[in-house]
């Protein structure tokens, strides 16, 4: 699991800047994709919001936490 980056983005409805955190996950280590899963990295818990990409080996997911 790798914390890729933290990016500011605009939410469509709110028009405010929000923190966006993306993680890369090895499919062989995490198993089947499931939304609302809690992932712990460095003692910080992150909840999966949605999957951004699926390369078959690595998933990129958007999380909050």
PDBQT receptor file of N, H, CA, C and O in Angstrom, charges set to zero:
ATOM      1  N   UNK A   1       0.848  -1.161   0.000  1.00  0.00    +0.000 N 
ATOM      2  CA  UNK A   1       0.000   0.000   0.000  1.00  0.00    +0.000 C 
ATOM      3  C   UNK A   1       0.895   1.227   0.000  1.00  0.00    +0.000 C 
ATOM      4  O   UNK A   1       1.847   1.315   0.776  1.00  0.00    +0.000 OA
ATOM      5  N   UNK A   2       0.583   2.169  -0.874  1.00  0.00    +0.000 N 
ATOM      6  H   UNK A   2      -0.190   2.098  -1.504  1.00  0.00    +0.000 HD
ATOM      7  CA  UNK A   2       1.380   3.396  -0.982  1.00  0.00    +0.000 C 
ATOM      8  C   UNK A   2       0.440   4.595  -0.993  1.00  0.00    +0.000 C 
ATOM      9  O   UNK A   2      -0.533   4.627  -1.747  1.00  0.00    +0.000 OA
ATOM     10  N   UNK A   3       0.738   5.574  -0.154  1.00  0.00    +0.000 N 
ATOM     11  H   UNK A   3       1.528   5.548   0.458  1.00  0.00    +0.000 HD
ATOM     12  CA  UNK A   3      -0.013   6.830  -0.171  1.00  0.00    +0.000 C 
ATOM     13  C   UNK A   3       0.588   7.677  -1.277  1.00  0.00    +0.000 C 
ATOM     14  O   UNK A   3       1.718   8.150  -1.160  1.00  0.00    +0.000 OA
ATOM     15  N   UNK A   4      -0.167   7.868  -2.355  1.00  0.00    +0.000 N 
ATOM     16  H   UNK A   4      -1.085   7.483  -2.450  1.00  0.00    +0.000 HD
ATOM     17  CA  UNK A   4       0.372   8.519  -3.540  1.00  0.00    +0.000 C 
ATOM     18  C   UNK A   4       0.544  10.016  -3.390  1.00  0.00    +0.000 C 
ATOM     19  O   UNK A   4       1.640  10.548  -3.568  1.00  0.00    +0.000 OA
ATOM     20  N   UNK A   5      -0.543  10.690  -3.062  1.00  0.00    +0.000 N 
ATOM     21  H   UNK A   5      -1.433  10.258  -2.918  1.00  0.00    +0.000 HD
ATOM     22  CA  UNK A   5      -0.454  12.147  -3.005  1.00  0.00    +0.000 C 
ATOM     23  C   UNK A   5      -1.702  12.714  -2.345  1.00  0.00    +0.000 C 
ATOM     24  O   UNK A   5      -2.720  12.038  -2.191  1.00  0.00    +0.000 OA
ATOM     25  N   UNK A   6      -1.586  13.966  -1.967  1.00  0.00    +0.000 N 
ATOM     26  H   UNK A   6      -0.760  14.515  -2.092  1.00  0.00    +0.000 HD
ATOM     27  CA  UNK A   6      -2.731  14.686  -1.448  1.00  0.00    +0.000 C 
ATOM     28  C   UNK A   6      -2.979  15.841  -2.411  1.00  0.00    +0.000 C 
ATOM     29  O   UNK A   6      -2.083  16.648  -2.660  1.00  0.00    +0.000 OA
ATOM     30  N   UNK A   7      -4.186  15.921  -2.948  1.00  0.00    +0.000 N 
ATOM     31  H   UNK A   7      -4.913  15.265  -2.745  1.00  0.00    +0.000 HD
ATOM     32  CA  UNK A   7      -4.494  16.870  -3.996  1.00  0.00    +0.000 C 
ATOM     33  C   UNK A   7      -5.742  17.644  -3.618  1.00  0.00    +0.000 C 
ATOM     34  O   UNK A   7      -6.712  17.060  -3.134  1.00  0.00    +0.000 OA
ATOM     35  N   UNK A   8      -5.731  18.949  -3.832  1.00  0.00    +0.000 N 
ATOM     36  H   UNK A   8      -4.943  19.424  -4.226  1.00  0.00    +0.000 HD
ATOM     37  CA  UNK A   8      -6.946  19.733  -3.655  1.00  0.00    +0.000 C 
ATOM     38  C   UNK A   8      -7.813  19.583  -4.888  1.00  0.00    +0.000 C 
ATOM     39  O   UNK A   8      -7.305  19.565  -6.010  1.00  0.00    +0.000 OA
ATOM     40  N   UNK A   9      -9.113  19.474  -4.689  1.00  0.00    +0.000 N 
ATOM     41  H   UNK A   9      -9.525  19.489  -3.778  1.00  0.00    +0.000 HD
ATOM     42  CA  UNK A   9     -10.049  19.417  -5.809  1.00  0.00    +0.000 C 
ATOM     43  C   UNK A   9     -11.295  20.191  -5.430  1.00  0.00    +0.000 C 
ATOM     44  O   UNK A   9     -11.494  20.513  -4.259  1.00  0.00    +0.000 OA
ATOM     45  N   UNK A  10     -12.134  20.492  -6.407  1.00  0.00    +0.000 N 
ATOM     46  H   UNK A  10     -11.972  20.231  -7.358  1.00  0.00    +0.000 HD
ATOM     47  CA  UNK A  10     -13.407  21.136  -6.150  1.00  0.00    +0.000 C 
ATOM     48  C   UNK A  10     -14.510  20.105  -6.236  1.00  0.00    +0.000 C 
ATOM     49  O   UNK A  10     -14.607  19.376  -7.223  1.00  0.00    +0.000 OA
ATOM     50  N   UNK A  11     -15.351  20.037  -5.199  1.00  0.00    +0.000 N 
ATOM     51  H   UNK A  11     -15.272  20.629  -4.397  1.00  0.00    +0.000 HD
ATOM     52  CA  UNK A  11     -16.532  19.191  -5.241  1.00  0.00    +0.000 C 
ATOM     53  C   UNK A  11     -17.571  19.894  -6.111  1.00  0.00    +0.000 C 
ATOM     54  O   UNK A  11     -17.683  21.120  -6.071  1.00  0.00    +0.000 OA
ATOM     55  N   UNK A  12     -18.324  19.136  -6.890  1.00  0.00    +0.000 N 
ATOM     56  H   UNK A  12     -18.232  18.141  -6.922  1.00  0.00    +0.000 HD
ATOM     57  CA  UNK A  12     -19.305  19.708  -7.820  1.00  0.00    +0.000 C 
ATOM     58  C   UNK A  12     -20.394  20.503  -7.103  1.00  0.00    +0.000 C 
ATOM     59  O   UNK A  12     -20.732  21.604  -7.536  1.00  0.00    +0.000 OA
ATOM     60  N   UNK A  13     -20.943  19.971  -6.024  1.00  0.00    +0.000 N 
ATOM     61  H   UNK A  13     -20.668  19.077  -5.672  1.00  0.00    +0.000 HD
ATOM     62  CA  UNK A  13     -22.088  20.599  -5.362  1.00  0.00    +0.000 C 
ATOM     63  C   UNK A  13     -21.695  21.759  -4.447  1.00  0.00    +0.000 C 
ATOM     64  O   UNK A  13     -22.419  22.751  -4.362  1.00  0.00    +0.000 OA
ATOM     65  N   UNK A  14     -20.577  21.647  -3.775  1.00  0.00    +0.000 N 
ATOM     66  H   UNK A  14     -19.988  20.841  -3.843  1.00  0.00    +0.000 HD
ATOM     67  CA  UNK A  14     -20.241  22.575  -2.704  1.00  0.00    +0.000 C 
ATOM     68  C   UNK A  14     -19.406  23.771  -3.147  1.00  0.00    +0.000 C 
ATOM     69  O   UNK A  14     -19.514  24.847  -2.558  1.00  0.00    +0.000 OA
ATOM     70  N   UNK A  15     -18.587  23.602  -4.161  1.00  0.00    +0.000 N 
ATOM     71  H   UNK A  15     -18.500  22.728  -4.639  1.00  0.00    +0.000 HD
ATOM     72  CA  UNK A  15     -17.689  24.666  -4.619  1.00  0.00    +0.000 C 
ATOM     73  C   UNK A  15     -16.701  25.099  -3.547  1.00  0.00    +0.000 C 
ATOM     74  O   UNK A  15     -16.374  26.280  -3.427  1.00  0.00    +0.000 OA
ATOM     75  N   UNK A  16     -16.228  24.126  -2.766  1.00  0.00    +0.000 N 
ATOM     76  H   UNK A  16     -16.494  23.167  -2.863  1.00  0.00    +0.000 HD
ATOM     77  CA  UNK A  16     -15.199  24.401  -1.762  1.00  0.00    +0.000 C 
ATOM     78  C   UNK A  16     -14.017  23.480  -2.018  1.00  0.00    +0.000 C 
ATOM     79  O   UNK A  16     -14.168  22.414  -2.615  1.00  0.00    +0.000 OA
ATOM     80  N   UNK A  17     -12.841  23.895  -1.566  1.00  0.00    +0.000 N 
ATOM     81  H   UNK A  17     -12.718  24.761  -1.081  1.00  0.00    +0.000 HD
ATOM     82  CA  UNK A  17     -11.663  23.051  -1.720  1.00  0.00    +0.000 C 
ATOM     83  C   UNK A  17     -11.681  21.981  -0.641  1.00  0.00    +0.000 C 
ATOM     84  O   UNK A  17     -11.924  22.265   0.532  1.00  0.00    +0.000 OA
ATOM     85  N   UNK A  18     -11.421  20.749  -1.054  1.00  0.00    +0.000 N 
ATOM     86  H   UNK A  18     -11.224  20.518  -2.007  1.00  0.00    +0.000 HD
ATOM     87  CA  UNK A  18     -11.374  19.638  -0.113  1.00  0.00    +0.000 C 
ATOM     88  C   UNK A  18     -10.093  18.847  -0.333  1.00  0.00    +0.000 C 
ATOM     89  O   UNK A  18      -9.544  18.830  -1.434  1.00  0.00    +0.000 OA
ATOM     90  N   UNK A  19      -9.627  18.198   0.715  1.00  0.00    +0.000 N 
ATOM     91  H   UNK A  19     -10.073  18.211   1.610  1.00  0.00    +0.000 HD
ATOM     92  CA  UNK A  19      -8.436  17.375   0.630  1.00  0.00    +0.000 C 
ATOM     93  C   UNK A  19      -8.775  16.051  -0.036  1.00  0.00    +0.000 C 
ATOM     94  O   UNK A  19      -9.764  15.410   0.320  1.00  0.00    +0.000 OA
ATOM     95  N   UNK A  20      -7.971  15.642  -0.986  1.00  0.00    +0.000 N 
ATOM     96  H   UNK A  20      -7.167  16.163  -1.275  1.00  0.00    +0.000 HD
ATOM     97  CA  UNK A  20      -8.176  14.377  -1.674  1.00  0.00    +0.000 C 
ATOM     98  C   UNK A  20      -6.932  13.526  -1.465  1.00  0.00    +0.000 C 
ATOM     99  O   UNK A  20      -5.823  13.947  -1.794  1.00  0.00    +0.000 OA
ATOM    100  N   UNK A  21      -7.118  12.328  -0.916  1.00  0.00    +0.000 N 
ATOM    101  H   UNK A  21      -8.019  11.986  -0.649  1.00  0.00    +0.000 HD
ATOM    102  CA  UNK A  21      -5.998  11.426  -0.656  1.00  0.00    +0.000 C 
ATOM    103  C   UNK A  21      -6.193  10.175  -1.508  1.00  0.00    +0.000 C 
ATOM    104  O   UNK A  21      -7.266   9.572  -1.510  1.00  0.00    +0.000 OA
ATOM    105  N   UNK A  22      -5.147   9.797  -2.228  1.00  0.00    +0.000 N 
ATOM    106  H   UNK A  22      -4.275  10.286  -2.226  1.00  0.00    +0.000 HD
ATOM    107  CA  UNK A  22      -5.197   8.602  -3.072  1.00  0.00    +0.000 C 
ATOM    108  C   UNK A  22      -4.193   7.570  -2.572  1.00  0.00    +0.000 C 
ATOM    109  O   UNK A  22      -3.070   7.908  -2.199  1.00  0.00    +0.000 OA
ATOM    110  N   UNK A  23      -4.610   6.314  -2.570  1.00  0.00    +0.000 N 
ATOM    111  H   UNK A  23      -5.522   6.039  -2.874  1.00  0.00    +0.000 HD
ATOM    112  CA  UNK A  23      -3.730   5.207  -2.191  1.00  0.00    +0.000 C 
ATOM    113  C   UNK A  23      -3.623   4.235  -3.349  1.00  0.00    +0.000 C 
ATOM    114  O   UNK A  23      -4.578   4.066  -4.106  1.00  0.00    +0.000 OA
ATOM    115  N   UNK A  24      -2.476   3.597  -3.495  1.00  0.00    +0.000 N 
ATOM    116  H   UNK A  24      -1.700   3.735  -2.880  1.00  0.00    +0.000 HD
ATOM    117  CA  UNK A  24      -2.292   2.503  -4.451  1.00  0.00    +0.000 C 
ATOM    118  C   UNK A  24      -2.222   1.211  -3.650  1.00  0.00    +0.000 C 
ATOM    119  O   UNK A  24      -1.445   1.105  -2.701  1.00  0.00    +0.000 OA
ATOM    120  N   UNK A  25      -3.029   0.234  -4.030  1.00  0.00    +0.000 N 
ATOM    121  H   UNK A  25      -3.660   0.320  -4.801  1.00  0.00    +0.000 HD
ATOM    122  CA  UNK A  25      -3.129  -1.023  -3.296  1.00  0.00    +0.000 C 
ATOM    123  C   UNK A  25      -2.817  -2.183  -4.217  1.00  0.00    +0.000 C 
ATOM    124  O   UNK A  25      -3.332  -2.240  -5.333  1.00  0.00    +0.000 OA
ATOM    125  N   UNK A  26      -1.976  -3.118  -3.769  1.00  0.00    +0.000 N 
ATOM    126  H   UNK A  26      -1.558  -3.072  -2.862  1.00  0.00    +0.000 HD
ATOM    127  CA  UNK A  26      -1.712  -4.331  -4.537  1.00  0.00    +0.000 C 
ATOM    128  C   UNK A  26      -2.899  -5.283  -4.374  1.00  0.00    +0.000 C 
ATOM    129  O   UNK A  26      -3.266  -5.637  -3.254  1.00  0.00    +0.000 OA
ATOM    130  N   UNK A  27      -3.490  -5.688  -5.482  1.00  0.00    +0.000 N 
ATOM    131  H   UNK A  27      -3.192  -5.401  -6.392  1.00  0.00    +0.000 HD
ATOM    132  CA  UNK A  27      -4.650  -6.580  -5.452  1.00  0.00    +0.000 C 
ATOM    133  C   UNK A  27      -4.310  -7.870  -4.718  1.00  0.00    +0.000 C 
ATOM    134  O   UNK A  27      -5.155  -8.411  -4.005  1.00  0.00    +0.000 OA
ATOM    135  N   UNK A  28      -3.089  -8.373  -4.880  1.00  0.00    +0.000 N 
ATOM    136  H   UNK A  28      -2.402  -7.933  -5.460  1.00  0.00    +0.000 HD
ATOM    137  CA  UNK A  28      -2.688  -9.619  -4.231  1.00  0.00    +0.000 C 
ATOM    138  C   UNK A  28      -2.659  -9.505  -2.708  1.00  0.00    +0.000 C 
ATOM    139  O   UNK A  28      -2.737 -10.519  -2.015  1.00  0.00    +0.000 OA
ATOM    140  N   UNK A  29      -2.546  -8.282  -2.176  1.00  0.00    +0.000 N 
ATOM    141  H   UNK A  29      -2.482  -7.458  -2.739  1.00  0.00    +0.000 HD
ATOM    142  CA  UNK A  29      -2.508  -8.081  -0.733  1.00  0.00    +0.000 C 
ATOM    143  C   UNK A  29      -3.854  -7.723  -0.131  1.00  0.00    +0.000 C 
ATOM    144  O   UNK A  29      -4.094  -8.010   1.042  1.00  0.00    +0.000 OA
ATOM    145  N   UNK A  30      -4.737  -7.106  -0.900  1.00  0.00    +0.000 N 
ATOM    146  H   UNK A  30      -4.542  -6.874  -1.853  1.00  0.00    +0.000 HD
ATOM    147  CA  UNK A  30      -6.006  -6.632  -0.336  1.00  0.00    +0.000 C 
ATOM    148  C   UNK A  30      -7.206  -7.462  -0.758  1.00  0.00    +0.000 C 
ATOM    149  O   UNK A  30      -8.268  -7.345  -0.147  1.00  0.00    +0.000 OA
ATOM    150  N   UNK A  31      -7.072  -8.297  -1.784  1.00  0.00    +0.000 N 
ATOM    151  H   UNK A  31      -6.209  -8.392  -2.280  1.00  0.00    +0.000 HD
ATOM    152  CA  UNK A  31      -8.200  -9.133  -2.222  1.00  0.00    +0.000 C 
ATOM    153  C   UNK A  31      -9.205  -8.358  -3.054  1.00  0.00    +0.000 C 
ATOM    154  O   UNK A  31      -8.855  -7.377  -3.710  1.00  0.00    +0.000 OA
ATOM    155  N   UNK A  32     -10.454  -8.802  -3.026  1.00  0.00    +0.000 N 
ATOM    156  H   UNK A  32     -10.738  -9.600  -2.494  1.00  0.00    +0.000 HD
ATOM    157  CA  UNK A  32     -11.509  -8.218  -3.852  1.00  0.00    +0.000 C 
ATOM    158  C   UNK A  32     -11.832  -6.791  -3.405  1.00  0.00    +0.000 C 
ATOM    159  O   UNK A  32     -11.780  -6.468  -2.219  1.00  0.00    +0.000 OA
ATOM    160  N   UNK A  33     -12.165  -5.949  -4.381  1.00  0.00    +0.000 N 
ATOM    161  H   UNK A  33     -12.208  -6.211  -5.345  1.00  0.00    +0.000 HD
ATOM    162  CA  UNK A  33     -12.507  -4.559  -4.094  1.00  0.00    +0.000 C 
ATOM    163  C   UNK A  33     -13.824  -4.491  -3.342  1.00  0.00    +0.000 C 
ATOM    164  O   UNK A  33     -14.765  -5.222  -3.650  1.00  0.00    +0.000 OA
ATOM    165  N   UNK A  34     -13.884  -3.610  -2.355  1.00  0.00    +0.000 N 
ATOM    166  H   UNK A  34     -13.119  -3.017  -2.105  1.00  0.00    +0.000 HD
ATOM    167  CA  UNK A  34     -15.095  -3.387  -1.588  1.00  0.00    +0.000 C 
ATOM    168  C   UNK A  34     -15.088  -1.934  -1.142  1.00  0.00    +0.000 C 
ATOM    169  O   UNK A  34     -14.119  -1.485  -0.529  1.00  0.00    +0.000 OA
ATOM    170  N   UNK A  35     -16.151  -1.187  -1.438  1.00  0.00    +0.000 N 
ATOM    171  H   UNK A  35     -16.937  -1.552  -1.936  1.00  0.00    +0.000 HD
ATOM    172  CA  UNK A  35     -16.205   0.209  -0.998  1.00  0.00    +0.000 C 
ATOM    173  C   UNK A  35     -16.486   0.264   0.498  1.00  0.00    +0.000 C 
ATOM    174  O   UNK A  35     -16.995  -0.695   1.077  1.00  0.00    +0.000 OA
ATOM    175  N   UNK A  36     -16.156   1.371   1.107  1.00  0.00    +0.000 N 
ATOM    176  H   UNK A  36     -15.742   2.150   0.636  1.00  0.00    +0.000 HD
ATOM    177  CA  UNK A  36     -16.339   1.600   2.540  1.00  0.00    +0.000 C 
ATOM    178  C   UNK A  36     -15.439   0.726   3.414  1.00  0.00    +0.000 C 
ATOM    179  O   UNK A  36     -15.711   0.561   4.603  1.00  0.00    +0.000 OA
ATOM    180  N   UNK A  37     -14.374   0.166   2.843  1.00  0.00    +0.000 N 
ATOM    181  H   UNK A  37     -14.153   0.300   1.877  1.00  0.00    +0.000 HD
ATOM    182  CA  UNK A  37     -13.396  -0.601   3.606  1.00  0.00    +0.000 C 
ATOM    183  C   UNK A  37     -12.497   0.381   4.351  1.00  0.00    +0.000 C 
ATOM    184  O   UNK A  37     -12.193   1.456   3.835  1.00  0.00    +0.000 OA
ATOM    185  N   UNK A  38     -12.075   0.021   5.548  1.00  0.00    +0.000 N 
ATOM    186  H   UNK A  38     -12.322  -0.853   5.967  1.00  0.00    +0.000 HD
ATOM    187  CA  UNK A  38     -11.162   0.853   6.322  1.00  0.00    +0.000 C 
ATOM    188  C   UNK A  38      -9.754   0.287   6.171  1.00  0.00    +0.000 C 
ATOM    189  O   UNK A  38      -9.514  -0.893   6.426  1.00  0.00    +0.000 OA
ATOM    190  N   UNK A  39      -8.825   1.151   5.752  1.00  0.00    +0.000 N 
ATOM    191  H   UNK A  39      -9.020   2.110   5.545  1.00  0.00    +0.000 HD
ATOM    192  CA  UNK A  39      -7.431   0.781   5.548  1.00  0.00    +0.000 C 
ATOM    193  C   UNK A  39      -6.590   1.567   6.543  1.00  0.00    +0.000 C 
ATOM    194  O   UNK A  39      -6.757   2.779   6.677  1.00  0.00    +0.000 OA
ATOM    195  N   UNK A  40      -5.692   0.888   7.236  1.00  0.00    +0.000 N 
ATOM    196  H   UNK A  40      -5.556  -0.097   7.127  1.00  0.00    +0.000 HD
ATOM    197  CA  UNK A  40      -4.825   1.561   8.199  1.00  0.00    +0.000 C 
ATOM    198  C   UNK A  40      -3.410   1.631   7.628  1.00  0.00    +0.000 C 
ATOM    199  O   UNK A  40      -2.838   0.615   7.232  1.00  0.00    +0.000 OA
ATOM    200  N   UNK A  41      -2.860   2.832   7.591  1.00  0.00    +0.000 N 
ATOM    201  H   UNK A  41      -3.325   3.657   7.912  1.00  0.00    +0.000 HD
ATOM    202  CA  UNK A  41      -1.517   3.072   7.071  1.00  0.00    +0.000 C 
ATOM    203  C   UNK A  41      -0.799   4.009   8.032  1.00  0.00    +0.000 C 
ATOM    204  O   UNK A  41      -1.223   5.148   8.228  1.00  0.00    +0.000 OA
ATOM    205  N   UNK A  42       0.271   3.538   8.621  1.00  0.00    +0.000 N 
ATOM    206  H   UNK A  42       0.616   2.613   8.462  1.00  0.00    +0.000 HD
ATOM    207  CA  UNK A  42       1.039   4.364   9.552  1.00  0.00    +0.000 C 
ATOM    208  C   UNK A  42       0.233   4.823  10.760  1.00  0.00    +0.000 C 
ATOM    209  O   UNK A  42       0.446   5.924  11.268  1.00  0.00    +0.000 OA
ATOM    210  N   UNK A  43      -0.692   3.983  11.221  1.00  0.00    +0.000 N 
ATOM    211  H   UNK A  43      -0.864   3.089  10.808  1.00  0.00    +0.000 HD
ATOM    212  CA  UNK A  43      -1.505   4.318  12.382  1.00  0.00    +0.000 C 
ATOM    213  C   UNK A  43      -2.695   5.211  12.094  1.00  0.00    +0.000 C 
ATOM    214  O   UNK A  43      -3.434   5.565  13.013  1.00  0.00    +0.000 OA
ATOM    215  N   UNK A  44      -2.901   5.588  10.817  1.00  0.00    +0.000 N 
ATOM    216  H   UNK A  44      -2.300   5.299  10.071  1.00  0.00    +0.000 HD
ATOM    217  CA  UNK A  44      -4.028   6.425  10.424  1.00  0.00    +0.000 C 
ATOM    218  C   UNK A  44      -5.031   5.572   9.655  1.00  0.00    +0.000 C 
ATOM    219  O   UNK A  44      -4.656   4.859   8.724  1.00  0.00    +0.000 OA
ATOM    220  N   UNK A  45      -6.310   5.642  10.041  1.00  0.00    +0.000 N 
ATOM    221  H   UNK A  45      -6.615   6.222  10.797  1.00  0.00    +0.000 HD
ATOM    222  CA  UNK A  45      -7.365   4.871   9.375  1.00  0.00    +0.000 C 
ATOM    223  C   UNK A  45      -7.960   5.691   8.234  1.00  0.00    +0.000 C 
ATOM    224  O   UNK A  45      -8.306   6.859   8.414  1.00  0.00    +0.000 OA
ATOM    225  N   UNK A  46      -8.075   5.074   7.064  1.00  0.00    +0.000 N 
ATOM    226  H   UNK A  46      -7.794   4.125   6.918  1.00  0.00    +0.000 HD
ATOM    227  CA  UNK A  46      -8.674   5.692   5.885  1.00  0.00    +0.000 C 
ATOM    228  C   UNK A  46      -9.851   4.839   5.430  1.00  0.00    +0.000 C 
ATOM    229  O   UNK A  46      -9.765   3.611   5.442  1.00  0.00    +0.000 OA
ATOM    230  N   UNK A  47     -10.949   5.476   5.029  1.00  0.00    +0.000 N 
ATOM    231  H   UNK A  47     -11.019   6.473   5.019  1.00  0.00    +0.000 HD
ATOM    232  CA  UNK A  47     -12.102   4.772   4.485  1.00  0.00    +0.000 C 
ATOM    233  C   UNK A  47     -12.129   4.982   2.981  1.00  0.00    +0.000 C 
ATOM    234  O   UNK A  47     -12.018   6.114   2.510  1.00  0.00    +0.000 OA
ATOM    235  N   UNK A  48     -12.276   3.900   2.221  1.00  0.00    +0.000 N 
ATOM    236  H   UNK A  48     -12.366   2.980   2.603  1.00  0.00    +0.000 HD
ATOM    237  CA  UNK A  48     -12.300   3.976   0.759  1.00  0.00    +0.000 C 
ATOM    238  C   UNK A  48     -13.581   4.665   0.297  1.00  0.00    +0.000 C 
ATOM    239  O   UNK A  48     -14.682   4.256   0.667  1.00  0.00    +0.000 OA
ATOM    240  N   UNK A  49     -13.434   5.712  -0.513  1.00  0.00    +0.000 N 
ATOM    241  H   UNK A  49     -12.540   6.044  -0.814  1.00  0.00    +0.000 HD
ATOM    242  CA  UNK A  49     -14.586   6.407  -1.094  1.00  0.00    +0.000 C 
ATOM    243  C   UNK A  49     -14.969   5.769  -2.425  1.00  0.00    +0.000 C 
ATOM    244  O   UNK A  49     -16.127   5.412  -2.647  1.00  0.00    +0.000 OA
ATOM    245  N   UNK A  50     -13.980   5.631  -3.308  1.00  0.00    +0.000 N 
ATOM    246  H   UNK A  50     -13.040   5.921  -3.128  1.00  0.00    +0.000 HD
ATOM    247  CA  UNK A  50     -14.234   5.010  -4.606  1.00  0.00    +0.000 C 
ATOM    248  C   UNK A  50     -12.919   4.591  -5.260  1.00  0.00    +0.000 C 
ATOM    249  O   UNK A  50     -11.840   5.055  -4.888  1.00  0.00    +0.000 OA
ATOM    250  N   UNK A  51     -13.039   3.714  -6.230  1.00  0.00    +0.000 N 
ATOM    251  H   UNK A  51     -13.915   3.337  -6.532  1.00  0.00    +0.000 HD
ATOM    252  CA  UNK A  51     -11.869   3.229  -6.964  1.00  0.00    +0.000 C 
ATOM    253  C   UNK A  51     -11.646   4.138  -8.163  1.00  0.00    +0.000 C 
ATOM    254  O   UNK A  51     -12.565   4.398  -8.939  1.00  0.00    +0.000 OA
ATOM    255  N   UNK A  52     -10.414   4.617  -8.305  1.00  0.00    +0.000 N 
ATOM    256  H   UNK A  52      -9.668   4.405  -7.674  1.00  0.00    +0.000 HD
ATOM    257  CA  UNK A  52     -10.064   5.524  -9.394  1.00  0.00    +0.000 C 
ATOM    258  C   UNK A  52      -9.497   4.788 -10.596  1.00  0.00    +0.000 C 
ATOM    259  O   UNK A  52      -9.649   5.235 -11.733  1.00  0.00    +0.000 OA
ATOM    260  N   UNK A  53      -8.843   3.656 -10.345  1.00  0.00    +0.000 N 
ATOM    261  H   UNK A  53      -8.720   3.293  -9.422  1.00  0.00    +0.000 HD
ATOM    262  CA  UNK A  53      -8.236   2.913 -11.436  1.00  0.00    +0.000 C 
ATOM    263  C   UNK A  53      -7.998   1.477 -11.032  1.00  0.00    +0.000 C 
ATOM    264  O   UNK A  53      -7.787   1.173  -9.858  1.00  0.00    +0.000 OA
ATOM    265  N   UNK A  54      -8.034   0.584 -12.029  1.00  0.00    +0.000 N 
ATOM    266  H   UNK A  54      -8.205   0.831 -12.983  1.00  0.00    +0.000 HD
ATOM    267  CA  UNK A  54      -7.816  -0.841 -11.787  1.00  0.00    +0.000 C 
ATOM    268  C   UNK A  54      -6.944  -1.368 -12.906  1.00  0.00    +0.000 C 
ATOM    269  O   UNK A  54      -7.419  -1.615 -14.014  1.00  0.00    +0.000 OA
ATOM    270  N   UNK A  55      -5.647  -1.541 -12.604  1.00  0.00    +0.000 N 
ATOM    271  H   UNK A  55      -5.262  -1.340 -11.704  1.00  0.00    +0.000 HD
ATOM    272  CA  UNK A  55      -4.723  -2.053 -13.600  1.00  0.00    +0.000 C 
ATOM    273  C   UNK A  55      -4.580  -3.561 -13.567  1.00  0.00    +0.000 C 
ATOM    274  O   UNK A  55      -3.719  -4.123 -14.245  1.00  0.00    +0.000 OA
ATOM    275  N   UNK A  56      -5.435  -4.232 -12.766  1.00  0.00    +0.000 N 
ATOM    276  H   UNK A  56      -6.134  -3.776 -12.215  1.00  0.00    +0.000 HD
ATOM    277  CA  UNK A  56      -5.361  -5.673 -12.652  1.00  0.00    +0.000 C 
ATOM    278  C   UNK A  56      -4.416  -6.132 -11.552  1.00  0.00    +0.000 C 
ATOM    279  O   UNK A  56      -4.646  -7.160 -10.916  1.00  0.00    +0.000 OA
ATOM    280  N   UNK A  57      -3.359  -5.373 -11.332  1.00  0.00    +0.000 N 
ATOM    281  H   UNK A  57      -3.172  -4.537 -11.849  1.00  0.00    +0.000 HD
ATOM    282  CA  UNK A  57      -2.384  -5.687 -10.286  1.00  0.00    +0.000 C 
ATOM    283  C   UNK A  57      -2.463  -4.661  -9.164  1.00  0.00    +0.000 C 
ATOM    284  O   UNK A  57      -2.342  -5.005  -7.988  1.00  0.00    +0.000 OA
ATOM    285  N   UNK A  58      -2.666  -3.411  -9.529  1.00  0.00    +0.000 N 
ATOM    286  H   UNK A  58      -2.765  -3.132 -10.485  1.00  0.00    +0.000 HD
ATOM    287  CA  UNK A  58      -2.724  -2.305  -8.561  1.00  0.00    +0.000 C 
ATOM    288  C   UNK A  58      -4.031  -1.552  -8.743  1.00  0.00    +0.000 C 
ATOM    289  O   UNK A  58      -4.440  -1.253  -9.865  1.00  0.00    +0.000 OA
ATOM    290  N   UNK A  59      -4.680  -1.252  -7.628  1.00  0.00    +0.000 N 
ATOM    291  H   UNK A  59      -4.347  -1.495  -6.717  1.00  0.00    +0.000 HD
ATOM    292  CA  UNK A  59      -5.843  -0.377  -7.638  1.00  0.00    +0.000 C 
ATOM    293  C   UNK A  59      -5.438   0.976  -7.091  1.00  0.00    +0.000 C 
ATOM    294  O   UNK A  59      -4.646   1.058  -6.153  1.00  0.00    +0.000 OA
ATOM    295  N   UNK A  60      -5.973   2.033  -7.669  1.00  0.00    +0.000 N 
ATOM    296  H   UNK A  60      -6.617   1.966  -8.432  1.00  0.00    +0.000 HD
ATOM    297  CA  UNK A  60      -5.862   3.373  -7.100  1.00  0.00    +0.000 C 
ATOM    298  C   UNK A  60      -7.228   3.699  -6.517  1.00  0.00    +0.000 C 
ATOM    299  O   UNK A  60      -8.246   3.581  -7.199  1.00  0.00    +0.000 OA
ATOM    300  N   UNK A  61      -7.247   4.108  -5.253  1.00  0.00    +0.000 N 
ATOM    301  H   UNK A  61      -6.420   4.204  -4.699  1.00  0.00    +0.000 HD
ATOM    302  CA  UNK A  61      -8.499   4.425  -4.598  1.00  0.00    +0.000 C 
ATOM    303  C   UNK A  61      -8.438   5.817  -3.973  1.00  0.00    +0.000 C 
ATOM    304  O   UNK A  61      -7.377   6.270  -3.543  1.00  0.00    +0.000 OA
ATOM    305  N   UNK A  62      -9.578   6.482  -3.930  1.00  0.00    +0.000 N 
ATOM    306  H   UNK A  62     -10.440   6.114  -4.279  1.00  0.00    +0.000 HD
ATOM    307  CA  UNK A  62      -9.736   7.756  -3.266  1.00  0.00    +0.000 C 
ATOM    308  C   UNK A  62     -10.257   7.452  -1.866  1.00  0.00    +0.000 C 
ATOM    309  O   UNK A  62     -11.235   6.720  -1.714  1.00  0.00    +0.000 OA
ATOM    310  N   UNK A  63      -9.614   8.005  -0.846  1.00  0.00    +0.000 N 
ATOM    311  H   UNK A  63      -8.820   8.600  -0.970  1.00  0.00    +0.000 HD
ATOM    312  CA  UNK A  63      -9.990   7.708   0.538  1.00  0.00    +0.000 C 
ATOM    313  C   UNK A  63     -10.204   8.999   1.323  1.00  0.00    +0.000 C 
ATOM    314  O   UNK A  63      -9.788  10.077   0.898  1.00  0.00    +0.000 OA
ATOM    315  N   UNK A  64     -10.850   8.871   2.458  1.00  0.00    +0.000 N 
ATOM    316  H   UNK A  64     -11.188   7.995   2.803  1.00  0.00    +0.000 HD
ATOM    317  CA  UNK A  64     -10.919   9.972   3.420  1.00  0.00    +0.000 C 
ATOM    318  C   UNK A  64     -10.619   9.397   4.794  1.00  0.00    +0.000 C 
ATOM    319  O   UNK A  64     -10.834   8.212   5.048  1.00  0.00    +0.000 OA
ATOM    320  N   UNK A  65     -10.123  10.246   5.666  1.00  0.00    +0.000 N 
ATOM    321  H   UNK A  65      -9.948  11.209   5.459  1.00  0.00    +0.000 HD
ATOM    322  CA  UNK A  65      -9.783   9.746   6.988  1.00  0.00    +0.000 C 
ATOM    323  C   UNK A  65      -9.123  10.765   7.853  1.00  0.00    +0.000 C 
ATOM    324  O   UNK A  65      -8.782  10.474   9.000  1.00  0.00    +0.000 OA
TER     325      UNK A  65
